Amino acid sequence: MSGQAFSVESSKPGYQFTQCESVHLGGRRKSLEANRRLWPDPITSLTSLKSQVSILLYASPLPSAKTPFSSSSTSFLSMLHFPTIKRINYLAPMVASVLLLVLLLSGSLEFPSLSSPLPLSPTLSLSNPNTISTAVDSIGTRTSHPFRELLPAFSKWDSQVGCGKFGQKFESWKVNSSAIQGTGIRDGDTCQKEGPRRHFSVLVKGWTWIPDNLEGIYSCGCGLSCAWSKSPVAIDRPDALLFEGATPPRTRHTGDPLRVYLDLEASRKPTGFEDIFIGYHASDDVQVTYAGKSFHIGRNYRISPVKRDDILVYWSSSRCLPQRNDLARRFLSLVPHHSFGKCLNNVGGLDQSLVFYPDCAMSKSPIWWDHLHCAMSHYKFVLAIENTFTDSYVTEKLFYALEAGSVPIYFGAPNVWDFVPPNSIIDGSKFGSLEELASSVKKVGEDPVAYAEFHAWRRCGILGNYWRVREMSLDTLPCRLCQLVATRGGRNARDL
């Protein structure tokens, strides 16, 4: 795994994280994981340099730099404390400077980046963002115009920008295609068209949250069919046993089902006893993203055609982690917001979503949690903060907001753009301070043309990696797992 997990120490916002928790919806287990740091440590880099040149350097102050988690008046480097180093002689700094220059020019030394420059717009990551200018590149130049209805905003954007120009702009948009696994087998892919049909089965043996709606028989293409069930009556001779929340058997012999272990938590830890490991990263045997419908089946995903113009941001959290609450509290204090859920609630209780939005009720006995996602569709923006900032760990917190027709304000995976459509989110980490982020959100919220551009990906079909992210979701896991089980030989695979 290439990413670093993090956790925040509230006494030093934006600097050091000491503990983080990974938590998921639907009754999934919670796990705590100690994590050391979010950014590379300058002290470590200087210590490494010292070992290379074998001399002592003066400790000199570095220029201040803002971080996404700091206020405009508090810099990241101002919180660092460098040790006092005694002077050896007046030649030491000169010798060190020369050696440091040689190392830099030779390319053998790299210093960590401590801050990111402000982007030209809140979201773009183009190789050449100035090639074609669209609405998000001119935020603040149009007269502020509070709005509520989306369709008139879309019409304005169509007349001023349009899908053609938007598509041309993102022709040069760079994403890492290797962040998502291949799409698996489909009709038309290279496979044996002739020969007997193949059938493989997966019995879900140990589980805590895997949804029941995955049960069934699947036609997977290329002559492969797949049975998936939690019932040993439906599958009495499985080719694979899937475990989630339970440890697979320590041994397996030829003729026994293959052992499969699934872990979508941030820690992503194999047990060491599985034959196939399923995780959220492309380097795992089978990748599963959080983008599919299986994570929210049964919830009301009605999308409101009207947005609130008095309250900009929606937030809801059911697990009140100190580090996430601290970030949410500081940002939400800068913008008009509603906070549903158990954490920082400012709407009068957990059941207020149906009081605010009775159109979200799905039944005579509604459950408040099942309707929060319908409620979020009434807001222009949704704050989405991951429990852990790790490469490729992009969870339902972001995808719920996208599917609800809102714009996520996201703090999480450093490579989030590999998982979402172009110009679909506001990446909070790209701003020098929360104040600058809040200012940009307010401007977009009063600019119907710029706001409409955050929905252009959906209307114009400019998806980037997103179509593959959806295809690698839990929805398609049965066929993709059965394909790998078939490749490995199923029950006839040798002892592993």
C-alpha positions as CSV (number, residue, x, y, z in Angstrom):
1,M,0.0,0.0,0.0
2,S,1.5,3.3,-1.1
3,G,-0.5,5.7,1.1
4,Q,0.1,6.7,4.7
5,A,-2.8,6.6,7.2
6,F,-3.1,9.5,9.6
7,S,-4.8,10.7,12.8
8,V,-5.0,14.2,14.3
9,E,-3.7,15.4,17.7
10,S,-6.2,18.1,18.6
11,S,-3.8,20.2,20.5
12,K,-1.8,20.9,17.3
13,P,-4.4,21.1,14.5
14,G,-3.0,20.3,11.2
15,Y,0.4,19.0,12.4
16,Q,0.5,15.6,14.0
17,F,-2.0,12.8,14.1
18,T,-1.7,10.2,16.9
19,Q,-4.6,7.9,16.4
20,C,-7.3,7.2,13.8
21,E,-10.3,5.0,13.6
22,S,-11.8,3.3,10.6
23,V,-15.5,2.9,10.7
24,H,-18.1,1.9,8.1
25,L,-21.9,1.9,7.8
26,G,-24.2,-1.1,7.8
27,G,-23.1,-2.6,11.1
28,R,-19.5,-3.2,10.0
29,R,-16.8,-3.6,12.5
30,K,-14.8,-0.7,13.8
31,S,-11.0,-0.9,14.0
32,L,-8.5,1.4,15.7
33,E,-5.1,1.8,14.2
34,A,-2.1,3.7,15.4
35,N,-0.6,5.9,12.7
36,R,2.4,8.0,13.0
37,R,2.3,10.9,10.6
38,L,0.6,12.6,7.7
39,W,3.5,14.5,6.2
40,P,7.1,13.6,5.8
41,D,9.1,14.8,8.8
42,P,11.7,17.5,8.0
43,I,13.8,16.4,11.0
44,T,14.0,12.9,9.5
45,S,15.2,14.3,6.2
46,L,17.8,16.4,7.9
47,T,19.0,13.5,9.9
48,S,19.3,11.5,6.7
49,L,21.4,14.3,5.2
50,K,23.6,14.4,8.2
51,S,24.4,10.7,7.8
52,Q,25.3,11.3,4.2
53,V,27.7,14.2,4.7
54,S,28.8,13.3,8.3
55,I,28.8,16.9,9.6
56,L,26.5,19.0,11.8
57,L,24.5,21.8,10.4
58,Y,23.0,25.0,11.9
59,A,19.3,24.7,12.6
60,S,17.8,27.6,10.6
61,P,14.2,28.6,10.4
62,L,12.3,27.6,7.3
63,P,9.7,29.8,5.6
64,S,6.2,29.3,6.9
65,A,3.7,27.2,4.9
66,K,0.0,26.8,5.3
67,T,-1.7,23.5,5.4
68,P,-5.3,22.4,4.7
69,F,-5.9,22.0,8.4
70,S,-4.4,25.3,9.7
71,S,-6.1,28.6,10.1
72,S,-4.7,31.5,8.1
73,S,-2.8,32.7,11.1
74,T,-1.2,29.4,12.1
75,S,1.4,27.8,9.8
76,F,2.5,24.2,9.8
77,L,6.2,24.9,10.2
78,S,5.6,27.3,13.1
79,M,4.6,24.2,15.1
80,L,7.8,22.3,14.5
81,H,10.7,22.6,17.0
82,F,14.2,22.0,15.7
83,P,16.9,21.0,18.1
84,T,19.6,23.5,19.0
85,I,22.9,22.4,17.5
86,K,26.2,23.8,18.7
87,R,28.6,25.6,16.5
88,I,31.6,23.6,15.5
89,N,33.5,26.3,13.5
90,Y,32.7,28.9,11.0
91,L,33.6,26.6,8.1
92,A,30.9,24.1,8.9
93,P,28.0,26.0,7.4
94,M,30.0,26.8,4.2
95,V,31.0,23.1,3.7
96,A,27.5,21.9,4.4
97,S,26.0,24.4,1.9
98,V,28.4,23.2,-0.8
99,L,27.7,19.6,-0.2
100,L,23.9,20.2,0.0
101,L,24.1,22.0,-3.3
102,V,26.0,19.1,-4.9
103,L,23.4,16.6,-3.6
104,L,20.5,18.6,-4.9
105,L,22.0,19.1,-8.3
106,S,22.9,15.4,-8.6
107,G,19.2,14.5,-7.8
108,S,20.2,12.1,-5.0
109,L,18.4,14.2,-2.3
110,E,14.7,15.0,-2.2
111,F,13.0,17.1,0.5
112,P,9.4,16.5,1.4
113,S,6.7,18.9,0.2
114,L,5.2,20.6,3.2
115,S,2.4,22.5,1.5
116,S,0.5,22.7,-1.8
117,P,0.1,25.9,-3.8
118,L,-3.5,27.1,-4.2
119,P,-4.9,25.8,-7.4
120,L,-6.4,28.1,-10.1
121,S,-9.8,26.6,-9.2
122,P,-11.0,24.5,-6.2
123,T,-10.8,21.2,-8.1
124,L,-8.8,21.1,-11.3
125,S,-5.7,19.0,-11.7
126,L,-4.9,19.6,-15.4
127,S,-1.5,19.3,-16.9
128,N,-2.1,22.6,-18.6
129,P,-5.2,24.2,-16.9
130,N,-4.9,27.5,-18.9
131,T,-5.4,25.8,-22.3
132,I,-9.2,26.2,-22.2
133,S,-10.9,28.4,-19.6
134,T,-14.4,27.5,-18.3
135,A,-16.7,28.7,-15.5
136,V,-14.7,27.4,-12.6
137,D,-11.6,29.3,-13.8
138,S,-13.5,32.6,-13.4
139,I,-15.1,32.2,-10.1
140,G,-15.7,35.6,-8.5
141,T,-15.8,37.5,-11.7
142,R,-19.6,37.1,-12.2
143,T,-22.1,39.0,-10.1
144,S,-23.2,37.0,-7.1
145,H,-26.7,35.6,-7.7
146,P,-28.3,33.4,-5.1
147,F,-30.1,30.5,-6.7
148,R,-32.1,27.4,-5.8
149,E,-33.3,25.7,-8.9
150,L,-30.8,23.5,-10.8
151,L,-32.3,23.3,-14.2
152,P,-32.1,27.1,-14.9
153,A,-28.5,26.9,-13.7
154,F,-27.7,24.1,-16.1
155,S,-29.3,26.1,-19.0
156,K,-27.0,29.1,-18.2
157,W,-24.0,26.9,-18.2
158,D,-25.0,25.3,-21.5
159,S,-25.2,28.7,-23.1
160,Q,-21.9,30.0,-21.7
161,V,-19.7,26.9,-21.6
162,G,-21.3,23.7,-22.9
163,C,-20.3,20.1,-23.1
164,G,-18.1,20.5,-26.1
165,K,-15.8,23.0,-24.4
166,F,-15.9,21.1,-21.2
167,G,-14.9,17.9,-22.9
168,Q,-12.0,19.6,-24.8
169,K,-10.7,21.0,-21.5
170,F,-10.5,17.6,-19.9
171,E,-9.0,15.8,-22.9
172,S,-5.6,16.5,-21.2
173,W,-6.8,15.6,-17.7
174,K,-4.4,13.1,-16.2
175,V,-5.4,10.3,-13.9
176,N,-3.6,7.1,-12.8
177,S,-5.4,4.3,-14.6
178,S,-3.4,1.7,-12.6
179,A,-5.3,2.8,-9.5
180,I,-8.2,0.7,-10.7
181,Q,-8.0,-2.9,-11.7
182,G,-9.0,-4.2,-15.1
183,T,-12.6,-4.6,-15.8
184,G,-12.7,-8.4,-15.8
185,I,-14.5,-10.6,-18.2
186,R,-17.3,-9.4,-20.4
187,D,-19.0,-10.6,-23.5
188,G,-16.7,-9.7,-26.4
189,D,-13.5,-10.0,-24.3
190,T,-10.9,-12.6,-25.3
191,C,-12.2,-16.0,-24.1
192,Q,-13.1,-19.4,-25.4
193,K,-16.4,-19.2,-27.2
194,E,-16.7,-22.9,-27.6
195,G,-16.5,-25.7,-25.0
196,P,-18.5,-26.5,-21.9
197,R,-20.0,-23.9,-19.7
198,R,-18.2,-23.4,-16.4
199,H,-19.9,-22.9,-13.1
200,F,-18.3,-21.9,-9.8
201,S,-19.8,-21.0,-6.4
202,V,-18.9,-18.9,-3.4
203,L,-20.3,-19.5,0.1
204,V,-20.1,-16.5,2.4
205,K,-19.0,-18.2,5.6
206,G,-18.1,-15.5,8.0
207,W,-19.5,-12.0,7.6
208,T,-20.6,-8.9,9.4
209,W,-22.0,-6.5,6.8
210,I,-22.0,-8.1,3.3
211,P,-25.5,-7.2,1.9
212,D,-28.1,-9.9,1.3
213,N,-28.9,-8.4,-2.1
214,L,-25.8,-10.0,-3.6
215,E,-27.4,-13.4,-3.2
216,G,-28.1,-15.2,-6.5
217,I,-26.9,-16.8,-9.7
218,Y,-24.9,-14.6,-12.1
219,S,-24.2,-15.0,-15.8
220,C,-20.7,-13.6,-16.1
221,G,-19.9,-13.9,-19.8
222,C,-17.4,-16.1,-21.6
223,G,-19.4,-19.2,-20.6
224,L,-18.9,-18.6,-16.9
225,S,-21.7,-18.6,-14.3
226,C,-21.4,-17.9,-10.6
227,A,-23.5,-18.8,-7.6
228,W,-23.2,-16.6,-4.5
229,S,-24.9,-17.3,-1.2
230,K,-24.7,-17.2,2.6
231,S,-26.7,-20.4,2.8
232,P,-25.0,-23.8,2.9
233,V,-28.2,-25.3,1.6
234,A,-28.0,-23.2,-1.6
235,I,-24.3,-24.0,-1.9
236,D,-23.3,-27.3,-0.3
237,R,-20.1,-27.8,-2.4
238,P,-18.6,-24.4,-2.7
239,D,-15.5,-23.7,-4.8
240,A,-14.6,-20.9,-2.4
241,L,-15.4,-19.8,1.1
242,L,-15.5,-16.1,1.7
243,F,-14.7,-14.7,5.2
244,E,-15.2,-11.1,6.4
245,G,-15.0,-10.5,10.1
246,A,-13.7,-14.1,10.7
247,T,-10.4,-15.7,10.1
248,P,-10.1,-18.4,7.3
249,P,-8.9,-21.9,8.2
250,R,-5.2,-22.1,8.7
251,T,-4.8,-25.0,6.3
252,R,-6.2,-26.1,3.0
253,H,-5.8,-29.3,1.0
254,T,-6.6,-30.2,-2.6
255,G,-10.3,-30.7,-2.9
256,D,-11.1,-28.1,-0.2
257,P,-12.7,-24.7,-1.2
258,L,-10.3,-21.9,-1.8
259,R,-10.1,-19.5,1.2
260,V,-11.1,-15.9,0.4
261,Y,-10.7,-13.0,2.9
262,L,-12.3,-9.6,2.4
263,D,-11.1,-6.5,4.3
264,L,-12.2,-3.0,3.1
265,E,-11.1,-1.2,6.3
266,A,-8.4,1.4,6.0
267,S,-5.9,-1.0,7.6
268,R,-6.4,-3.6,4.8
269,K,-4.7,-6.5,6.6
270,P,-4.6,-10.0,5.1
271,T,-4.7,-12.8,7.7
272,G,-2.0,-14.9,6.1
273,F,-4.3,-17.9,5.7
274,E,-6.3,-16.8,2.6
275,D,-5.7,-17.9,-1.0
276,I,-7.4,-14.8,-2.3
277,F,-7.4,-11.4,-0.7
278,I,-10.1,-8.8,-1.5
279,G,-9.4,-5.1,-0.6
280,Y,-9.9,-1.6,-1.9
281,H,-6.5,-1.2,-3.5
282,A,-5.6,-2.2,-7.1
283,S,-2.6,-4.2,-5.8
284,D,-4.9,-6.6,-4.0
285,D,-6.0,-9.9,-5.7
286,V,-9.5,-8.5,-6.2
287,Q,-10.3,-4.8,-5.8
288,V,-13.6,-3.6,-4.5
289,T,-14.5,0.1,-4.5
290,Y,-17.2,1.8,-2.5
291,A,-18.9,3.3,-5.5
292,G,-21.6,0.7,-6.1
293,K,-25.3,0.7,-5.2
294,S,-24.9,-2.3,-2.9
295,F,-23.7,0.0,-0.1
296,H,-26.9,1.9,0.0
297,I,-29.6,-0.4,-1.3
298,G,-33.0,0.4,0.4
299,R,-32.1,4.0,1.2
300,N,-34.0,6.8,-0.3
301,Y,-31.9,8.4,-3.0
302,R,-34.5,10.8,-4.3
303,I,-32.7,13.8,-5.7
304,S,-34.3,17.2,-5.0
305,P,-34.4,19.5,-8.0
306,V,-34.2,22.5,-5.6
307,K,-31.3,23.4,-3.4
308,R,-31.3,25.5,-0.3
309,D,-29.8,29.0,-0.8
310,D,-29.7,29.9,3.0
311,I,-27.8,26.9,4.2
312,L,-24.8,25.9,2.0
313,V,-23.3,22.7,3.6
314,Y,-24.7,19.4,4.8
315,W,-22.8,17.2,7.2
316,S,-23.6,14.0,9.1
317,S,-21.5,11.7,11.1
318,S,-22.5,8.8,13.3
319,R,-19.1,8.3,14.9
320,C,-17.7,11.3,16.7
321,L,-13.9,10.9,16.3
322,P,-12.0,13.8,17.9
323,Q,-9.8,14.5,15.0
324,R,-12.6,14.5,12.4
325,N,-14.9,16.5,14.6
326,D,-12.1,19.1,15.1
327,L,-11.7,19.6,11.4
328,A,-15.4,19.6,10.8
329,R,-16.1,22.1,13.6
330,R,-13.5,24.5,12.4
331,F,-14.6,24.4,8.8
332,L,-18.4,24.5,9.5
333,S,-17.9,27.5,11.7
334,L,-17.1,29.4,8.6
335,V,-20.1,28.5,6.4
336,P,-23.9,28.2,6.9
337,H,-24.5,24.6,7.6
338,H,-26.8,21.9,8.9
339,S,-25.2,19.0,10.9
340,F,-27.4,15.9,11.1
341,G,-26.3,12.7,12.8
342,K,-24.8,12.3,16.3
343,C,-21.8,14.6,15.9
344,L,-22.0,18.4,16.2
345,N,-25.8,18.2,15.6
346,N,-27.3,21.6,15.2
347,V,-30.8,20.7,13.9
348,G,-32.4,19.7,17.1
349,G,-32.0,15.9,17.1
350,L,-31.4,12.8,15.1
351,D,-34.8,12.5,13.5
352,Q,-35.0,16.0,12.1
353,S,-34.2,15.1,8.5
354,L,-37.8,14.0,8.0
355,V,-39.1,17.1,9.8
356,F,-37.1,19.3,7.4
357,Y,-37.8,17.2,4.3
358,P,-41.0,15.0,4.6
359,D,-40.7,14.1,0.9
360,C,-37.8,11.8,2.0
361,A,-40.1,9.4,3.9
362,M,-40.2,6.0,2.3
363,S,-42.5,4.2,4.7
364,K,-45.0,4.7,7.5
365,S,-42.4,3.9,10.1
366,P,-39.3,5.7,8.7
367,I,-35.8,5.3,10.2
368,W,-33.9,8.6,10.3
369,W,-30.6,7.1,9.1
370,D,-32.1,5.7,5.9
371,H,-33.3,9.2,4.8
372,L,-30.2,11.3,5.5
373,H,-29.0,10.8,2.0
374,C,-32.2,12.1,0.5
375,A,-31.9,15.0,2.9
376,M,-28.4,15.8,1.6
377,S,-29.7,16.2,-1.9
378,H,-31.4,19.5,-0.8
379,Y,-27.9,21.1,-0.2
380,K,-25.4,22.4,-2.7
381,F,-22.4,21.0,-0.8
382,V,-21.8,18.0,1.4
383,L,-18.7,17.8,3.8
384,A,-17.1,14.4,3.4
385,I,-14.2,13.6,5.8
386,E,-12.6,10.1,5.7
387,N,-11.5,8.5,9.0
388,T,-8.1,7.8,7.5
389,F,-6.2,9.6,4.7
390,T,-4.7,6.7,2.7
391,D,-4.2,6.2,-1.0
392,S,-7.2,4.6,-2.7
393,Y,-9.3,4.6,0.5
394,V,-12.2,6.5,-1.0
395,T,-15.4,5.5,0.8
396,E,-19.2,5.9,0.7
397,K,-18.9,9.2,2.4
398,L,-17.9,10.7,-0.9
399,F,-19.9,8.6,-3.3
400,Y,-23.2,9.1,-1.3
401,A,-22.8,12.9,-1.9
402,L,-22.1,12.4,-5.6
403,E,-25.1,10.2,-6.1
404,A,-27.3,12.6,-4.1
405,G,-26.6,15.3,-6.7
406,S,-24.5,17.4,-4.3
407,V,-20.9,18.6,-4.5
408,P,-18.6,16.9,-2.0
409,I,-16.1,19.0,-0.1
410,Y,-13.6,16.2,0.4
411,F,-10.8,15.5,2.9
412,G,-9.2,12.1,2.5
413,A,-7.3,9.9,0.0
414,P,-4.4,11.9,-1.7
415,N,-5.2,10.2,-5.0
416,V,-9.0,10.9,-4.9
417,W,-9.0,12.2,-8.4
418,D,-8.2,8.7,-9.7
419,F,-11.7,7.7,-8.3
420,V,-14.0,10.5,-9.2
421,P,-15.1,12.3,-12.4
422,P,-13.3,15.5,-13.5
423,N,-14.4,18.7,-11.7
424,S,-16.9,16.8,-9.5
425,I,-15.6,17.5,-6.1
426,I,-13.9,20.3,-4.1
427,D,-10.6,18.9,-2.7
428,G,-10.2,20.6,0.6
429,S,-6.5,19.6,0.8
430,K,-5.6,21.9,-2.1
431,F,-6.4,25.1,-0.2
432,G,-3.9,26.9,2.0
433,S,-6.4,27.4,4.8
434,L,-9.9,26.6,5.8
435,E,-10.8,30.2,5.4
436,E,-9.8,30.2,1.8
437,L,-11.7,27.0,1.3
438,A,-14.8,28.5,2.9
439,S,-14.5,31.6,0.7
440,S,-14.3,29.6,-2.4
441,V,-17.4,27.5,-1.4
442,K,-19.4,30.6,-0.8
443,K,-18.5,32.0,-4.2
444,V,-19.5,28.9,-6.0
445,G,-22.7,28.7,-4.0
446,E,-23.7,32.1,-5.4
447,D,-22.6,31.5,-8.9
448,P,-25.1,29.3,-10.8
449,V,-22.8,28.9,-13.8
450,A,-19.8,27.7,-11.8
451,Y,-22.0,25.5,-9.6
452,A,-23.5,23.9,-12.7
453,E,-20.1,23.0,-14.0
454,F,-19.6,20.7,-11.0
455,H,-22.4,18.6,-12.4
456,A,-21.1,18.7,-16.1
457,W,-19.4,15.3,-15.7
458,R,-22.8,13.7,-15.2
459,R,-24.6,15.6,-17.9
460,C,-21.8,15.4,-20.5
461,G,-20.6,11.9,-19.8
462,I,-17.0,13.1,-19.0
463,L,-16.2,10.4,-16.4
464,G,-12.4,9.9,-16.3
465,N,-11.7,6.7,-14.2
466,Y,-15.1,6.8,-12.7
467,W,-16.8,4.3,-15.0
468,R,-14.1,1.8,-14.0
469,V,-14.5,2.7,-10.3
470,R,-18.2,1.8,-10.6
471,E,-17.4,-1.4,-12.5
472,M,-15.0,-2.5,-9.7
473,S,-17.6,-2.0,-7.0
474,L,-19.2,-4.6,-4.7
475,D,-22.0,-4.9,-7.2
476,T,-19.7,-6.9,-9.6
477,L,-17.7,-8.8,-7.0
478,P,-19.5,-12.2,-7.4
479,C,-18.5,-12.5,-11.1
480,R,-15.0,-11.1,-10.7
481,L,-14.3,-13.4,-7.7
482,C,-15.7,-16.4,-9.5
483,Q,-13.5,-15.6,-12.5
484,L,-10.4,-15.6,-10.3
485,V,-11.5,-18.8,-8.5
486,A,-11.9,-20.4,-12.0
487,T,-8.4,-19.3,-13.0
488,R,-7.0,-20.7,-9.8
489,G,-8.7,-24.1,-10.3
490,G,-11.4,-23.9,-7.6
491,R,-11.5,-26.9,-5.3
492,N,-9.0,-28.7,-7.5
493,A,-6.3,-26.1,-6.9
494,R,-3.2,-27.4,-5.3
495,D,-2.5,-27.0,-1.6
496,L,-1.5,-23.3,-1.1
